[in-house]
Amino acid sequence: MKLNVAVLFGGESVEHEISIISAHQAIAALDTEKYNVIPIYIAKDRRLYVSDELRELKSFTDLNGLISRSTQITLVSTNNTVEIKPVKTSMFGKKTLGTVDVVIPVMHGTNGEDGTIQGFLEMLKVPYAGCDVISAAVGQDKVLQKLILSASGLPITNWFWVYASEMDEHRDEILRKVRKLIYPVIIKPACTGSSIGISIAHNDDEYLQAFAEAAQYDTKIITEKVVKPMREINCSVLGDSFHAMASVLEEVGKDNNEELLTFNKKYVSGGKSSKTASQGMASTARLVPAPLDDAITKEIRDLALKVFSVLGASGVCRIDFMMDAETKTVYVNEINTIPGSLAYYLWAESGISFPELMDRLVELALDRSRRRSRMVFSYDTNVLEAYQEGNGTKK
């Protein structure tokens, strides 16, 4: 019997469109001989929709029209089964639109990759791929992430963070911290991805402008020392806390006069090609495998596995590194718990096809669900039987 696999994508995030691209790549890779694939689109207002049109990427060029032709649904747990139910039903209309056995979230950024959707799926008790609530949240919040990495002895660049609101009263103090790092510095919102809201500053004026830009996207702002000259190296990790494997490495290319890989360069190649835009992260200029010697390659792959373990990650992730091109010093940049294109291009070079990668994500989801079903989450007590109004609940 085929498994009903729902692919959840979209969401209220600045990375909404990138999620749509990544999800359609994943949907195309799922083996229809094994799975009934159910695309579930989360609109920017957080409403859930299903329709046959969701399978076609070109349908998303007119979001309002697509939504008007789709059925708004909700997911409901009934008798240990998760059902897809229409929000509005007619007297003779269908009361249910099917069931879901496994969910694969392909959502980037806030309100999806950050533990939000994982918490929703935990409440439904439906198996789902990828990181759990805690590791997803830590993976998205780069402040918490860096604090954990640093405490675990993993190499990161010099940095500090502040609340965006602190700039009003502590401007001079913040600027002193920046100058202590020594320009140039990179400024980024704590919880976004895809290079959104990220800038490099070379002086105080540029820093204040970049800070204001980043503050549009988050309440916490990170400032860190730029590694220069820098080589950007990425590694994907697949697995869970019991077993994980690292992919081949990639080196992300930039023009010689570029300091930062921008959103456009990542996804739309400067806006020149709609074809490359539809390929998502797979369209980014890259060298795979990265031209590194064996010792550096092993160091980065080992670090990637340690980052994956320390942050409690699972599923398929991508860990990004920065390497000083002169000293060969390697720094952990960040983890992407639901990477663009699910990093399938790295696994293809590692001998695992995209369909095989999707199979493994389904297997990992089911394995975790089986393990969690044996854990104790509630505890029978007679506290309420003995409770009396006015006596308090603790002694």
C-alpha positions in Angstrom: 0.0 0.0 0.0 1.3 3.5 -0.9 2.1 6.0 1.8 0.3 9.3 1.7 3.1 11.8 1.8 2.2 15.5 2.2 4.7 18.1 1.1 4.1 21.3 3.1 5.4 24.5 1.6 5.0 28.3 1.4 4.2 30.1 4.6 4.4 33.6 6.0 8.1 34.2 5.4 10.3 36.4 3.3 11.5 33.1 1.8 8.0 32.1 0.6 8.8 31.9 -3.1 12.1 30.0 -2.5 10.0 27.4 -0.5 7.7 27.0 -3.5 10.7 26.3 -5.8 12.3 23.8 -3.3 9.0 22.0 -2.7 8.4 21.5 -6.4 11.8 20.0 -6.8 11.0 17.6 -3.9 7.6 16.7 -5.2 9.1 15.8 -8.6 11.6 13.6 -6.9 9.1 11.6 -4.8 8.6 8.1 -6.3 4.9 7.9 -7.3 5.2 4.1 -7.3 5.7 4.3 -3.5 3.9 7.4 -2.5 0.6 9.3 -3.0 2.1 12.8 -3.1 -0.1 15.5 -1.7 1.1 19.1 -2.1 -0.2 21.3 0.7 0.4 25.0 0.1 0.4 27.5 3.1 -0.4 31.0 1.8 1.2 34.1 3.2 -1.9 34.5 5.5 -1.1 31.1 7.0 -4.2 29.4 5.4 -3.7 25.8 4.0 -4.8 24.8 0.5 -4.9 21.8 -1.7 -5.6 21.5 -5.4 -4.2 19.7 -8.5 -2.9 23.0 -9.7 -0.4 23.1 -6.8 1.6 20.5 -8.6 2.5 23.0 -11.4 5.1 25.6 -10.6 3.8 27.9 -13.3 0.5 28.1 -11.4 2.2 30.3 -8.8 2.7 33.2 -11.1 -0.8 34.4 -10.1 -1.1 33.6 -6.4 -4.5 35.2 -5.9 -6.0 33.3 -8.8 -4.4 30.0 -7.6 -5.8 30.5 -4.1 -9.3 31.3 -5.5 -9.3 28.0 -7.4 -8.0 25.9 -4.5 -9.7 24.4 -1.5 -8.9 25.7 1.9 -8.3 22.8 4.3 -7.3 22.0 7.8 -5.5 18.9 9.2 -7.3 17.1 11.9 -6.2 14.2 14.1 -9.0 11.7 14.4 -8.7 8.1 15.8 -4.9 8.1 15.3 -5.3 9.3 11.7 -4.6 12.7 10.3 -7.3 13.7 7.9 -7.4 16.5 5.4 -10.7 18.3 5.9 -12.2 21.2 3.8 -12.8 24.3 5.9 -16.1 24.8 4.1 -18.4 22.0 3.0 -21.7 21.8 1.3 -24.5 19.5 2.3 -23.5 16.9 -0.3 -19.8 17.7 -0.5 -16.9 15.6 0.7 -16.3 15.8 4.4 -12.8 14.6 4.1 -10.2 14.8 1.3 -8.0 12.0 2.4 -5.4 11.2 5.0 -1.8 11.9 5.7 0.8 9.3 6.8 4.0 11.4 6.6 4.7 15.1 6.2 7.8 16.6 4.5 8.0 20.2 5.4 9.9 22.2 2.7 9.6 25.6 4.3 12.3 28.2 4.6 12.6 30.8 7.3 10.2 32.2 9.8 6.9 30.5 10.6 8.0 27.2 9.0 11.7 26.3 9.4 11.9 27.8 12.9 9.9 25.1 14.8 6.5 26.6 14.2 5.3 24.0 11.7 7.1 21.3 13.6 5.1 22.1 16.7 1.9 21.9 14.7 2.8 18.5 13.4 3.8 17.3 16.8 0.3 18.2 18.1 -1.2 16.2 15.3 1.2 13.3 16.1 1.9 12.8 12.4 5.4 11.6 11.4 7.4 14.4 9.7 10.8 14.7 8.2 13.6 17.0 9.3 14.5 18.6 12.6 12.2 18.5 15.6 10.8 21.6 17.3 13.9 22.4 19.4 16.6 21.8 16.8 14.5 23.7 14.2 14.2 26.7 16.5 17.9 26.8 17.4 18.8 26.3 13.7 16.8 29.3 12.7 17.9 31.6 15.6 21.5 32.3 14.8 22.1 34.0 18.1 21.1 30.8 20.1 22.9 28.8 17.4 26.2 30.6 17.8 26.1 30.5 21.6 25.7 26.7 21.5 28.4 26.3 18.9 30.8 28.5 20.9 30.0 26.7 24.1 30.7 23.4 22.3 34.2 24.5 21.2 33.3 24.8 17.5 35.2 27.6 15.6 33.2 30.7 14.9 34.2 34.2 13.9 34.3 37.1 16.4 30.8 38.5 16.8 28.2 40.1 19.1 24.5 40.6 19.0 22.0 43.2 20.2 18.3 43.8 20.2 17.4 46.1 17.3 15.6 48.4 19.9 19.0 49.0 21.7 20.2 51.2 18.8 18.1 54.1 20.0 19.7 54.4 23.4 23.0 52.6 23.0 24.2 53.8 19.6 27.7 54.9 20.7 28.2 51.7 22.7 27.2 49.5 19.8 29.5 51.4 17.4 32.4 51.0 19.9 31.8 47.2 19.8 31.8 47.3 16.0 35.1 49.2 15.8 36.6 46.7 18.2 35.8 43.9 15.7 37.5 46.2 13.0 35.8 47.0 9.7 34.6 45.5 7.5 31.8 43.7 9.4 28.7 41.8 8.3 25.3 42.6 9.7 22.5 40.1 9.6 19.0 39.5 11.1 19.2 36.6 13.6 16.4 34.6 12.0 16.3 35.0 8.2 18.0 33.2 5.4 18.7 33.4 1.7 20.9 36.4 2.3 17.8 38.6 3.0 18.6 41.7 5.1 22.3 40.9 5.2 24.9 43.6 4.4 28.6 44.4 4.7 29.7 47.7 6.3 33.1 49.4 6.0 32.5 52.4 8.3 30.0 53.8 10.8 27.7 55.3 8.3 27.4 52.1 6.3 26.9 50.2 9.5 24.0 52.3 10.7 22.3 52.0 7.4 22.8 48.2 7.3 21.6 47.9 10.9 18.4 49.7 10.0 17.9 47.4 7.0 18.4 44.3 9.1 16.0 45.6 11.8 13.2 45.4 9.2 13.4 41.7 9.4 14.1 40.8 13.0 14.3 42.0 16.6 17.8 40.6 17.1 20.8 41.8 15.0 24.1 40.0 14.6 27.4 41.7 13.8 30.4 39.6 13.0 33.9 40.1 11.6 34.3 39.5 7.9 36.7 36.7 6.9 38.8 38.1 4.1 40.0 36.8 1.8 37.2 34.2 2.2 36.2 31.0 0.5 32.7 29.8 1.2 32.4 26.0 1.6 29.2 24.1 2.3 28.5 20.5 3.4 25.2 18.7 3.7 24.5 16.1 6.4 21.8 13.4 6.2 20.6 11.3 9.2 19.7 11.7 12.8 21.4 11.4 16.3 21.9 7.7 15.8 23.6 7.8 12.4 24.6 10.6 10.1 26.7 11.0 7.0 28.4 14.0 5.3 28.1 14.8 1.6 30.9 16.0 -0.7 31.8 19.6 -0.3 30.9 22.5 -2.5 32.6 25.9 -2.9 30.1 28.7 -3.7 31.4 31.0 -6.3 31.3 34.8 -6.3 32.4 37.5 -8.7 35.9 38.7 -7.9 34.5 42.2 -6.9 31.7 40.8 -4.7 32.0 40.6 -1.0 28.6 39.0 -0.4 26.5 36.4 -2.2 23.2 38.2 -2.6 19.6 36.8 -2.9 19.6 37.5 -6.7 22.9 35.8 -7.2 21.7 32.8 -5.2 18.3 32.3 -6.9 17.8 34.3 -10.0 21.4 34.8 -11.3 21.0 38.6 -11.3 17.5 38.3 -12.6 18.7 37.3 -16.1 17.0 33.9 -16.4 13.7 32.5 -15.3 15.0 29.0 -16.0 17.8 29.3 -13.4 15.3 30.9 -11.0 13.2 27.7 -11.1 16.3 25.6 -10.2 16.7 27.4 -6.8 19.9 26.9 -5.0 21.0 24.3 -7.6 21.4 27.3 -10.0 24.1 29.0 -7.9 27.6 29.1 -9.3 29.5 26.4 -7.5 32.3 23.9 -7.6 31.4 20.4 -6.6 33.4 18.8 -5.2 35.2 21.8 -3.7 38.9 22.0 -4.8 40.4 21.4 -1.4 43.1 19.1 -0.2 42.2 15.9 1.6 43.1 17.3 5.1 40.9 20.4 4.8 38.1 18.3 3.3 38.1 15.9 6.2 38.3 18.7 8.7 35.2 20.4 7.3 33.2 17.2 6.9 34.0 16.2 10.5 33.0 19.7 11.7 29.7 19.4 9.8 28.9 16.1 11.5 29.7 17.7 14.9 27.5 20.7 14.3 24.7 18.5 13.2 25.1 16.4 16.4 25.5 19.4 18.8 22.4 21.1 17.5 20.4 17.9 17.6 19.6 18.1 13.9 17.9 15.4 11.8 16.8 14.9 8.2 18.9 16.7 5.6 20.7 19.9 6.5 23.4 22.1 5.0 26.2 23.5 7.2 27.9 26.5 5.8 31.6 27.3 6.5 33.9 30.2 5.9 37.6 29.6 5.3 40.4 32.2 5.3 41.9 31.7 1.9 45.4 32.6 3.2 45.6 30.9 6.6 43.2 28.0 5.8 41.4 28.6 9.1 37.9 27.2 9.0 34.9 28.8 10.7 31.3 27.5 11.1 28.9 30.0 9.6 25.5 28.5 10.2 23.2 25.5 9.7 20.3 25.4 7.3 17.8 22.9 8.7 15.7 22.9 5.5 18.3 23.9 2.9 17.3 25.3 -0.5 16.7 22.5 -3.0 17.2 20.2 0.0 20.8 20.2 -1.1 20.0 17.4 -3.5 22.9 18.4 -5.8 25.4 17.6 -3.1 23.9 14.2 -2.5 23.8 13.4 -6.2 27.6 14.0 -6.3 27.8 11.7 -3.2 26.1 8.8 -5.0 22.6 9.3 -3.6 19.9 10.4 -6.2 17.2 12.9 -5.4 14.5 10.1 -5.2 16.7 8.1 -2.9 17.2 11.2 -0.7 13.4 11.6 -0.5 13.1 7.9 0.5 15.6 8.4 3.3 13.7 11.5 4.6 10.5 9.4 4.8 12.3 6.6 6.5 13.9 9.0 9.1 10.4 10.5 9.8 8.9 7.1 10.4 11.8 5.9 12.5 11.6 8.9 14.8 7.8 8.5 15.1 8.3 4.9 16.2 10.9 5.8 18.8 8.7 8.6 20.2 5.7 6.3 20.4 7.7 4.4 23.1 8.5 7.4 25.1 6.6 8.7 28.2 5.0 12.1 27.7 2.2 12.0 30.3 2.2 10.8 33.8 -0.9 9.5 35.7 -1.3 11.2 39.1 -4.1 11.9 41.5 -3.1 15.6 42.0 -6.5 16.9 40.8 -8.4 14.5 43.0 -6.6 15.8 46.0 -6.7 19.4 45.0 -8.9 21.8 47.0 -9.7 25.4 46.0 -7.7 28.0 48.0 -5.1 25.5 49.2 -2.7 26.2 46.3 -1.2 23.6 44.0 2.3 23.3 45.5 3.5 22.5 48.9 
